[in-house]
Amino acid sequence: MSDLSLIQYVLIALIFIWSGFVRSGLGFGGAVLSLPFLLLVKDDPLVFLPIIAVHLLVFSSLTIWMNNRGNRKSKDGGGGEKLTGFGPDASAKMQEGTVDWPYLWRMLGIMLVPKLIGVFGLFTLPPNVLSAIIFVIVAIYSVSYILNRPFRSNSKAVDVALLMTGGYISGTSLIGAPLIIAVAAQHVAREKLRDTLFGLWFILVLIKLAAFIWVGLDLQLIHHLWLLPCAAIGHVIGLRFHDRILKAETPVFFRMLGIVLLAVSSVGAISVLF
């Protein structure tokens, strides 16, 4: 990114503030809701994917740690509910927290192989083809937001199909979240959904980042010095937004978001293909 203009740097900074906001506010979207904008600034997904991956690792782990640390303090300090012994009650308390670990591992077991196949595809597809795929996938997602008809699963077979497809897309471009959420949202308690997704994203992105390092991809480390604070600003704002959407549905927000994403992805797809 060393050859970009000042305006491009400013736009990238604003997009990463947005990325941090939607990631912490919704529990997903750090990639799927920001990549289309980033690709309009510079049409090369492999420039931005390592940055997004590192941001996700940092802020997902930080959020899970802070939330569970707060829970432990309230149990041990406020009410005197200290964990002692190793009986059934102690086991149940140990499983309490903001992450549904049993279901997380179940999803990961289904998604792991497609994820690895997708990572391989990432390094074999030309950048312009990968950009076009990203724009088309985001356009499909945006239509579901506009119509307020998000992807839904009605059977175990559909669950597996959505998770495998989401894992593959996540491997190629980190934007498989809506398909994965279509399954997770039906099996994970609402108050645990965001942090469970954060735990899943952490593991999936760690695999992808390891692949980046293995093939010698430039991780753009110097740009983390100024983009991490940008994402942090959005992250703090998003945490407050998340508290509000836990109490109310926000279809209007998603509809407007879908309209913007559809316009951006359409322009991006046309510019890449023609």
C-alpha positions as CSV (number, residue, x, y, z in Angstrom):
1,M,0.0,0.0,0.0
2,S,3.0,2.3,-0.2
3,D,2.0,3.8,-3.6
4,L,-1.4,5.1,-2.5
5,S,-2.5,8.7,-2.4
6,L,-3.4,10.6,0.8
7,I,-7.1,10.5,-0.1
8,Q,-6.9,6.7,-0.5
9,Y,-5.2,6.4,2.9
10,V,-8.0,8.5,4.5
11,L,-10.7,6.4,2.8
12,I,-9.0,3.2,4.1
13,A,-8.8,4.6,7.6
14,L,-12.6,5.4,7.6
15,I,-13.4,2.0,6.2
16,F,-11.5,0.3,9.0
17,I,-13.3,2.4,11.6
18,W,-16.5,1.1,10.0
19,S,-15.1,-2.4,10.0
20,G,-14.4,-2.3,13.7
21,F,-17.9,-0.9,14.4
22,V,-19.8,-3.7,12.6
23,R,-17.5,-6.4,13.9
24,S,-18.1,-5.6,17.6
25,G,-21.6,-4.4,17.0
26,L,-23.0,-7.4,15.1
27,G,-20.4,-10.1,15.9
28,F,-19.6,-10.4,12.2
29,G,-19.1,-8.2,9.2
30,G,-15.5,-7.0,9.7
31,A,-14.7,-8.5,6.2
32,V,-18.0,-8.9,4.4
33,L,-19.2,-5.4,5.1
34,S,-15.9,-3.6,4.5
35,L,-14.1,-5.6,1.7
36,P,-16.3,-4.2,-1.1
37,F,-15.4,-0.6,-0.1
38,L,-11.7,-1.4,0.3
39,L,-11.6,-3.0,-3.2
40,L,-13.0,0.2,-4.7
41,V,-10.0,2.0,-3.2
42,K,-7.4,-0.7,-4.3
43,D,-8.6,-3.7,-6.3
44,D,-6.4,-6.4,-4.6
45,P,-8.0,-8.6,-1.8
46,L,-4.6,-10.0,-0.8
47,V,-3.5,-6.5,0.4
48,F,-6.4,-6.2,2.8
49,L,-7.2,-9.7,4.0
50,P,-4.1,-10.0,6.2
51,I,-4.9,-6.7,7.9
52,I,-8.5,-7.7,8.5
53,A,-7.4,-11.1,9.8
54,V,-5.0,-9.6,12.4
55,H,-7.7,-7.1,13.5
56,L,-10.1,-9.9,14.0
57,L,-7.7,-11.9,16.1
58,V,-6.9,-8.9,18.3
59,F,-10.4,-7.6,18.9
60,S,-12.3,-11.0,19.1
61,S,-9.9,-12.4,21.7
62,L,-9.9,-9.1,23.6
63,T,-13.7,-8.9,23.7
64,I,-14.1,-12.5,24.8
65,W,-11.5,-12.1,27.5
66,M,-13.0,-8.9,28.9
67,N,-16.6,-10.3,28.9
68,N,-15.7,-13.5,30.6
69,R,-13.4,-11.7,33.0
70,G,-16.3,-9.4,34.0
71,N,-18.5,-12.5,34.5
72,R,-16.0,-14.1,36.8
73,K,-15.6,-11.0,38.9
74,S,-19.3,-10.6,39.3
75,K,-19.6,-14.3,40.4
76,D,-16.6,-14.3,42.7
77,G,-16.7,-10.8,44.1
78,G,-20.2,-9.5,44.1
79,G,-22.4,-12.4,45.2
80,G,-19.8,-14.6,46.9
81,E,-20.4,-17.4,44.4
82,K,-16.9,-18.8,44.3
83,L,-16.2,-22.0,42.4
84,T,-15.0,-24.7,44.7
85,G,-14.8,-28.5,44.3
86,F,-15.3,-30.6,41.2
87,G,-18.9,-31.8,41.5
88,P,-21.7,-31.4,39.0
89,D,-22.5,-27.9,40.2
90,A,-18.9,-26.8,39.7
91,S,-18.8,-28.4,36.3
92,A,-21.9,-26.5,35.2
93,K,-20.4,-23.2,36.5
94,M,-17.2,-23.8,34.6
95,Q,-19.2,-24.1,31.4
96,E,-20.9,-20.7,32.0
97,G,-19.6,-17.8,30.1
98,T,-20.2,-15.8,26.9
99,V,-19.1,-18.5,24.5
100,D,-21.0,-21.7,23.6
101,W,-17.9,-23.9,23.3
102,P,-19.6,-27.3,22.6
103,Y,-21.5,-25.9,19.6
104,L,-18.5,-23.9,18.4
105,W,-16.4,-27.2,18.2
106,R,-19.3,-28.9,16.5
107,M,-19.4,-26.2,13.8
108,L,-15.6,-26.2,13.4
109,G,-15.6,-30.0,12.9
110,I,-18.0,-29.5,9.9
111,M,-16.2,-26.5,8.4
112,L,-12.5,-27.4,8.8
113,V,-12.0,-29.3,5.5
114,P,-14.0,-26.9,3.3
115,K,-12.1,-24.1,5.0
116,L,-8.7,-25.6,4.0
117,I,-9.9,-26.1,0.4
118,G,-11.0,-22.5,0.3
119,V,-7.6,-21.3,1.6
120,F,-5.9,-23.2,-1.3
121,G,-8.3,-21.6,-3.8
122,L,-7.3,-18.2,-2.5
123,F,-3.8,-18.6,-3.7
124,T,-4.7,-20.1,-7.0
125,L,-7.2,-17.6,-8.2
126,P,-6.1,-14.4,-10.0
127,P,-6.8,-11.2,-7.9
128,N,-9.4,-9.8,-10.3
129,V,-11.3,-13.1,-10.3
130,L,-11.3,-13.3,-6.5
131,S,-12.5,-9.6,-6.4
132,A,-15.4,-10.4,-8.8
133,I,-16.4,-13.4,-6.6
134,I,-16.3,-11.3,-3.5
135,F,-18.5,-8.6,-5.1
136,V,-21.0,-11.2,-6.4
137,I,-21.3,-12.9,-2.9
138,V,-21.7,-9.6,-1.2
139,A,-24.5,-8.6,-3.7
140,I,-26.4,-11.8,-2.8
141,Y,-26.0,-11.1,0.9
142,S,-27.2,-7.5,0.4
143,V,-30.4,-8.6,-1.3
144,S,-31.2,-10.8,1.6
145,Y,-30.7,-7.8,3.9
146,I,-32.9,-5.6,1.7
147,L,-35.8,-8.1,1.6
148,N,-35.3,-8.8,5.4
149,R,-35.1,-12.5,4.5
150,P,-31.8,-13.6,5.9
151,F,-30.6,-17.1,5.1
152,R,-32.3,-19.7,7.3
153,S,-31.7,-23.4,8.0
154,N,-34.6,-25.8,8.5
155,S,-32.9,-29.2,8.9
156,K,-29.6,-30.8,9.9
157,A,-28.7,-31.5,6.3
158,V,-29.2,-27.8,5.4
159,D,-27.2,-26.9,8.5
160,V,-24.3,-28.9,7.3
161,A,-24.5,-27.6,3.8
162,L,-24.6,-24.0,5.0
163,L,-21.7,-24.5,7.3
164,M,-19.6,-26.3,4.7
165,T,-20.3,-23.5,2.1
166,G,-19.6,-20.8,4.7
167,G,-16.3,-22.5,5.6
168,Y,-15.2,-22.6,2.0
169,I,-16.1,-19.0,1.3
170,S,-14.4,-18.0,4.6
171,G,-11.3,-19.8,3.3
172,T,-11.3,-17.9,0.0
173,S,-12.2,-14.4,1.3
174,L,-13.3,-14.3,5.0
175,I,-16.9,-13.4,4.0
176,G,-18.7,-16.6,4.8
177,A,-20.2,-15.2,8.0
178,P,-23.9,-14.8,6.9
179,L,-24.2,-18.5,6.0
180,I,-22.6,-19.6,9.2
181,I,-24.8,-17.2,11.3
182,A,-27.9,-18.7,9.6
183,V,-27.1,-21.9,11.5
184,A,-25.5,-20.6,14.7
185,A,-28.3,-18.1,15.4
186,Q,-30.8,-21.0,15.7
187,H,-28.7,-23.1,18.1
188,V,-26.8,-20.5,20.3
189,A,-28.5,-18.3,22.9
190,R,-28.7,-14.7,21.7
191,E,-26.6,-13.3,24.5
192,K,-23.8,-15.8,23.6
193,L,-24.0,-15.6,19.8
194,R,-21.6,-12.7,19.2
195,D,-18.8,-14.1,21.5
196,T,-19.3,-17.7,20.1
197,L,-18.9,-16.3,16.6
198,F,-15.8,-14.4,17.7
199,G,-14.3,-17.6,19.1
200,L,-15.1,-19.4,15.8
201,W,-13.7,-16.5,13.7
202,F,-10.5,-16.5,15.8
203,I,-9.8,-20.2,15.0
204,L,-10.7,-19.9,11.3
205,V,-8.7,-16.7,10.8
206,L,-5.7,-18.2,12.7
207,I,-5.7,-21.0,10.1
208,K,-5.8,-18.4,7.2
209,L,-3.1,-16.2,8.7
210,A,-0.9,-19.3,9.1
211,A,-1.4,-19.9,5.4
212,F,-0.5,-16.3,4.6
213,I,2.8,-16.7,6.5
214,W,3.5,-20.1,4.9
215,V,3.3,-18.7,1.3
216,G,5.2,-15.6,2.2
217,L,2.4,-13.1,1.6
218,D,3.1,-9.5,2.7
219,L,1.2,-9.0,6.0
220,Q,1.3,-5.2,5.6
221,L,2.7,-5.1,9.2
222,I,3.7,-1.4,9.0
223,H,0.2,-0.4,8.2
224,H,-1.1,-2.0,11.4
225,L,0.4,0.8,13.4
226,W,-2.2,3.3,12.1
227,L,-5.1,1.0,11.1
228,L,-5.3,-0.8,14.5
229,P,-6.2,2.4,16.2
230,C,-8.8,3.2,13.5
231,A,-10.4,-0.2,14.0
232,A,-10.3,0.3,17.8
233,I,-12.3,3.5,17.5
234,G,-15.0,1.6,15.6
235,H,-14.8,-1.3,18.0
236,V,-15.6,0.9,21.0
237,I,-18.6,2.5,19.3
238,G,-19.8,-1.0,18.1
239,L,-19.7,-2.4,21.7
240,R,-22.3,0.2,22.7
241,F,-24.4,-0.5,19.6
242,H,-24.3,-4.2,20.4
243,D,-25.9,-3.6,23.8
244,R,-28.8,-1.8,22.1
245,I,-29.5,-4.4,19.4
246,L,-29.6,-7.2,22.0
247,K,-32.8,-5.4,23.2
248,A,-34.4,-4.7,19.9
249,E,-34.5,-5.9,16.3
250,T,-33.1,-3.5,13.7
251,P,-34.5,-4.4,10.2
252,V,-34.3,-0.8,9.0
253,F,-30.5,-0.7,9.7
254,F,-29.9,-3.9,7.8
255,R,-32.2,-2.8,4.9
256,M,-30.2,0.4,4.5
257,L,-27.0,-1.5,4.8
258,G,-28.1,-3.9,2.1
259,I,-28.9,-1.1,-0.3
260,V,-25.5,0.5,0.2
261,L,-23.7,-2.9,-0.2
262,L,-25.7,-3.8,-3.3
263,A,-24.8,-0.5,-5.0
264,V,-21.1,-0.8,-4.0
265,S,-20.8,-4.4,-5.0
266,S,-22.6,-3.8,-8.3
267,V,-20.2,-0.9,-9.2
268,G,-17.2,-3.0,-8.1
269,A,-18.3,-6.1,-10.1
270,I,-18.8,-4.0,-13.2
271,S,-15.4,-2.3,-12.8
272,V,-13.6,-5.7,-12.4
273,L,-15.4,-7.5,-15.1
274,F,-15.5,-4.8,-17.7
